[in-house]
Amino acid sequence: MIAYKTKGTCAREIDFEVEGNTVTGVKFVGGCMGNTQGVAKLVEGMDINEVINRLEGIQCGVKGTSCPDQLSKALKAYLENK
């Protein structure tokens, strides 16, 4: 699992796995449990670029980001560093 420290959300960290270009596992540490578990289950098995495109820019209230948006940032950082 790759760990990503979030910024501006209730979730403190996102742990994820990628095989090839497919997201194979996601776990949020903290945050709204039902919502973060739902997002994690929905993106498992998806192409990493599709996940980024769908989740990037989603906002939670006035925070300027959200747990899904932070997942897109984590995946983008992964792609940039691989």
N, C-alpha and C positions, 0 to 999 in steps of 0.2 A: 504494500500500500504506500502511496505517496501522500504526504501530509502537506496541507496548505493552510496557513494561518489567515483567517478572514479579517476583514477590516470593515467596521460600521454595521455589523449584524449581531444578533443574539447568539448565533452559532459562533463558537470560538475557532473551530478548525473543520476542515473537510478532508477526509481521507478517501482516496480513490485509486482505482486500478484501471489501466488501459492495456489492451492486447491488440497489437497492430494499430488500427484506427478505431477500435471499438471500446467503448466504456464498459467495463465488465463488473465494476463494483463501486459504490459510493456510500460513505457513511459520514453524516454530519455529527459533530460533537457540540452539543448544546442546541439552542434554537427551539422552535415550535415542533415538537416531536412528530406529530401527525403530518404536518406539511413537509418537513424535511425527509421523512421516511417515504412519503408519496413521491416527491421529486426524485429521490434516489431510485426507487423501483421503476419509475417511468423512463429514466434515462439509461438504465442497464440494457445493454445490447444495442444501443444506438451508436451511430458513427459520431466520433468526437466533434467534427465540424458542424454536424446537424445540431448537436446539443448546444454548442456555442451560439449558433445562429438563433435558436429558439429562446435561449435563456438570457442572452446578453441584453442589458438595459432594463430589465424588470426592476421596479422599485418597490420598496416597502415603506409606505408613508412618505415622510419627508427626509428619510435617511440618505437618499441618493443612490442606494444600492439595495440588495436583498440577498437572501441565501441562494436563490437560483442564479442571480447575477454574479455572486462570488464564485459559484461553481464554474460559470463560464470563464471567469478570470483565472481560476486555478487551471482549467484545461488549456487556456491560451498560453499561460506561463509554461505549462508542461510541453506544449508543442514548440515553443520558442527555445527551450533548453534541451530538447532531445537530440 
